[in-house]
């Protein structure tokens, strides 16, 4: 195991795949206080990929800042990590991947772009995050499966669904009547065979980044005492 590396990872990438890239201390999606706990127990680099949104209190900005002040490198990507990195990169948090860049540049704004429903025991996704649906729609346009009008109808349908209900079947059903049935049928087949998992792609990039830089990271220069924010 890469000493001192803690990664909060859940539905964005399965742990078996992740361990094939980086042998680290993998923990469940982060909730409030988990970043501080990792910092207090000797982490020298923290990978924040997945975190809770509605099941519990989300990771607080101040705990990320406390870890950074202690000399710990904090890398964010894919989901909660992309959100926090876009907000805190000017203060030292490192962001990786397309989703991070989209939030940083204002192309994405809402938290529910990365939210999804997942099995709390296995972390298997049970719904599709909007960022993945966006990427799949865009790829379908690039492959001439659908045109711009159908793409807009599908995206609007996806945005109108509550995040736990977003699946490709549900999106196509919600878009019925707003574009040609043939377009919807072609898209559904395309999504079944060629869906883009942008969250996983970004998670893999972050894991590779952490792996490639971990050996050069010096131990944290200070520690966070119990009770610190």
C-alpha positions as CSV (number, residue, x, y, z in Angstrom):
1,X,0.0,0.0,0.0
2,X,1.2,3.5,-0.8
3,X,1.9,4.9,2.6
4,X,0.0,7.9,3.7
5,X,-2.4,8.0,0.8
6,X,-6.2,8.0,1.6
7,X,-8.8,8.0,-1.1
8,X,-12.5,8.5,-0.6
9,X,-14.1,6.5,-3.4
10,X,-17.5,5.0,-4.1
11,X,-19.7,4.8,-7.2
12,X,-17.3,6.7,-9.5
13,X,-15.0,3.7,-9.8
14,X,-15.1,0.2,-8.4
15,X,-12.4,-0.5,-5.8
16,X,-10.9,-3.4,-7.7
17,X,-10.2,-1.2,-10.7
18,X,-8.9,1.5,-8.4
19,X,-6.5,-0.8,-6.6
20,X,-5.1,-1.9,-10.0
21,X,-4.0,1.7,-10.5
22,X,-3.1,2.9,-7.0
23,X,-2.7,0.7,-3.8
24,X,-4.0,3.1,-1.2
25,X,-6.2,3.3,1.9
26,X,-9.7,3.4,0.2
27,X,-12.6,4.7,2.3
28,X,-16.3,5.1,1.7
29,X,-17.6,8.4,0.1
30,X,-16.6,11.2,2.4
31,X,-19.0,12.9,4.8
32,X,-18.3,15.9,7.0
33,X,-15.4,15.3,9.3
34,X,-13.8,12.5,7.3
35,X,-11.2,14.7,5.7
36,X,-10.1,15.8,9.2
37,X,-10.0,12.3,10.4
38,X,-7.7,11.3,7.5
39,X,-5.5,14.2,8.2
40,X,-5.2,13.4,11.9
41,X,-4.3,9.8,11.3
42,X,-1.2,10.6,9.1
43,X,-2.4,11.1,5.6
44,X,0.1,13.0,3.4
45,X,-2.2,13.0,0.4
46,X,-5.9,12.8,0.3
47,X,-7.9,11.9,-2.8
48,X,-11.4,13.2,-2.6
49,X,-13.5,11.6,-5.3
50,X,-16.8,10.6,-3.9
51,X,-18.7,12.2,-1.1
52,X,-22.3,12.2,0.3
53,X,-24.7,14.9,-0.7
54,X,-28.0,14.2,0.9
55,X,-27.6,11.1,3.0
56,X,-25.4,13.0,5.6
57,X,-23.6,16.4,6.0
58,X,-21.3,17.0,3.0
59,X,-17.5,17.6,3.3
60,X,-17.0,21.2,4.6
61,X,-14.7,23.7,3.0
62,X,-13.0,24.4,6.2
63,X,-11.8,20.8,6.8
64,X,-10.2,20.8,3.4
65,X,-8.5,24.1,4.2
66,X,-7.3,22.7,7.5
67,X,-5.7,19.7,5.8
68,X,-4.0,22.0,3.3
69,X,-2.7,24.2,6.1
70,X,-1.2,21.1,7.7
71,X,0.8,20.5,4.5
72,X,-1.3,17.7,3.2
73,X,-2.0,17.6,-0.5
74,X,-5.7,17.3,-1.3
75,X,-6.7,16.1,-4.8
76,X,-10.3,16.3,-6.0
77,X,-12.0,14.9,-9.1
78,X,-15.2,13.3,-10.5
79,X,-17.9,14.1,-8.0
80,X,-17.8,15.8,-4.6
81,X,-14.0,16.2,-5.2
82,X,-14.6,18.1,-8.4
83,X,-17.0,20.4,-6.7
84,X,-14.7,21.2,-3.8
85,X,-11.6,21.5,-6.0
86,X,-13.4,24.1,-8.3
87,X,-14.2,26.1,-5.2
88,X,-10.8,25.8,-3.4
89,X,-8.2,25.4,-6.1
90,X,-7.1,29.0,-5.6
91,X,-6.3,28.0,-2.0
92,X,-4.3,25.0,-2.8
93,X,-6.6,22.1,-3.5
94,X,-5.7,20.3,-6.8
95,X,-8.4,19.5,-9.3
96,X,-8.2,16.8,-12.0
97,X,-10.5,16.0,-15.0
98,X,-13.2,17.3,-17.2
99,X,-15.9,17.6,-14.6
100,X,-13.6,19.7,-12.4
101,X,-12.8,22.0,-15.3
102,X,-16.4,22.3,-16.2
103,X,-17.3,23.5,-12.7
104,X,-14.2,25.7,-12.6
105,X,-15.2,27.4,-15.8
106,X,-18.8,27.8,-14.9
107,X,-20.1,25.3,-17.6
108,X,-21.6,23.3,-14.8
109,X,-23.1,24.9,-11.7
110,X,-25.6,22.6,-9.9
111,X,-24.5,20.0,-7.5
112,X,-27.0,17.5,-8.9
113,X,-24.9,17.3,-12.1
114,X,-22.8,14.7,-10.3
115,X,-25.4,13.3,-7.8
116,X,-26.7,9.7,-8.2
117,X,-28.3,7.0,-6.2
118,X,-26.0,4.1,-5.3
119,X,-26.1,0.9,-3.2
120,X,-24.6,1.9,0.2
121,X,-23.0,-1.5,0.7
122,X,-21.5,-2.2,-2.7
123,X,-21.4,1.4,-4.1
124,X,-22.9,0.2,-7.4
125,X,-24.6,3.1,-9.1
126,X,-28.4,2.8,-9.3
127,X,-29.0,5.9,-11.4
128,X,-27.0,7.9,-13.9
129,X,-25.4,11.2,-13.1
130,X,-26.3,14.1,-15.3
131,X,-22.6,14.7,-16.3
132,X,-22.5,11.2,-17.8
133,X,-25.8,11.7,-19.6
134,X,-24.5,15.0,-21.0
135,X,-21.3,13.3,-22.3
136,X,-23.2,10.4,-23.8
137,X,-25.6,12.8,-25.6
138,X,-22.7,14.8,-27.0
139,X,-21.0,11.7,-28.2
140,X,-24.2,10.6,-29.9
141,X,-24.3,13.9,-31.8
142,X,-20.6,13.5,-32.8
143,X,-21.3,10.0,-34.1
144,X,-24.4,11.3,-36.1
145,X,-26.7,9.1,-34.1
146,X,-29.0,12.1,-33.3
147,X,-29.1,15.7,-34.3
148,X,-29.0,18.9,-32.3
149,X,-32.7,19.1,-31.7
150,X,-32.9,15.6,-30.3
151,X,-29.9,16.3,-28.1
152,X,-31.6,19.4,-26.6
153,X,-34.8,17.5,-26.0
154,X,-33.0,14.6,-24.3
155,X,-30.9,16.9,-22.1
156,X,-34.0,18.9,-21.0
157,X,-35.7,15.7,-20.2
158,X,-32.8,14.5,-18.1
159,X,-32.5,17.8,-16.3
160,X,-36.2,17.6,-15.4
161,X,-35.8,14.3,-13.6
162,X,-35.0,14.1,-9.9
163,X,-31.4,12.7,-9.7
164,X,-32.3,9.2,-8.2
165,X,-34.7,8.7,-11.2
166,X,-32.2,9.4,-14.0
167,X,-31.5,6.4,-16.1
168,X,-31.3,6.3,-19.9
169,X,-34.6,4.5,-20.2
170,X,-36.2,7.2,-18.0
171,X,-34.7,10.0,-20.0
172,X,-35.9,8.6,-23.3
173,X,-39.4,8.1,-21.8
174,X,-39.4,11.7,-20.5
175,X,-38.4,13.0,-23.9
176,X,-41.2,11.2,-25.7
177,X,-43.3,13.6,-27.7
178,X,-40.6,16.3,-27.8
179,X,-38.6,14.8,-30.7
180,X,-38.8,12.0,-33.3
181,X,-39.4,8.5,-31.9
182,X,-36.7,7.2,-34.2
183,X,-34.2,9.5,-32.7
184,X,-35.1,8.4,-29.2
185,X,-34.8,4.7,-30.2
186,X,-31.4,5.2,-31.8
187,X,-30.1,7.1,-28.8
188,X,-31.3,4.4,-26.4
189,X,-29.5,1.7,-28.4
190,X,-26.4,3.9,-28.5
191,X,-26.4,4.6,-24.8
192,X,-26.8,0.9,-24.1
193,X,-23.6,0.1,-26.1
194,X,-21.5,3.3,-25.9
195,X,-22.5,5.3,-22.8
196,X,-19.8,7.6,-21.5
197,X,-18.8,7.3,-17.9
198,X,-17.2,10.7,-17.4
199,X,-17.1,10.3,-13.6
200,X,-15.1,7.1,-13.9
201,X,-12.7,8.6,-16.5
202,X,-12.0,11.5,-14.2
203,X,-11.6,9.2,-11.2
204,X,-9.0,7.1,-13.1
205,X,-7.1,10.3,-14.1
206,X,-7.0,11.4,-10.5
207,X,-5.8,8.0,-9.3
208,X,-3.0,7.9,-11.8
209,X,-2.0,11.5,-10.9
210,X,-1.8,10.5,-7.2
211,X,0.1,7.4,-8.0
212,X,2.6,9.3,-10.2
213,X,3.2,12.0,-7.6
214,X,2.9,10.2,-4.3
215,X,6.6,9.3,-4.0
216,X,7.6,12.9,-4.3
217,X,5.3,14.1,-1.6
218,X,7.1,14.9,1.6
219,X,5.4,14.0,4.9
220,X,3.1,16.7,6.2
221,X,5.0,19.4,8.0
222,X,2.4,19.8,10.8
223,X,-0.5,17.9,12.3
224,X,-4.1,18.8,13.0
225,X,-4.7,18.6,16.7
226,X,-8.0,17.0,18.0
227,X,-10.8,19.5,18.1
228,X,-9.4,21.7,15.4
229,X,-11.9,22.9,12.7
